[in-house]
Amino acid sequence: MTNLDKTESEEDKLINEKINLAKKLGIWKSFNPIEGYETKKDFKRIEEIDKRLAEITNG
């Protein structure tokens, strides 16, 4: 497995995790968020995932 394969695997894993968290918070597809979603651990994790995805994409 090359580094590129590992990066793609990590990227796919992060994207799927982000989608699942966003669905749980009610902010995926239709915007119907749970109350106080911005203060939840899951939202913080989404922000962490976004940062890591930017690192992967931008090198």
Phi, psi and omega in degrees: 000130180274169177299324179298317179298318179296318180297316179297319179297315179296317180299312179299317180298315180295318179298315180296320178297317180298317179298314180297318179294318180296320177298316180299325181273353180079025182241021177251133183063269177275140183269097178224068189290151172288155182298131178071024184303329183292344180258000183280152177302322181298323179292319177299321179295321177301318178297320178296318179298316179302318179297315181293320178297324176295320178298316181296315183291318185269354177085000000 
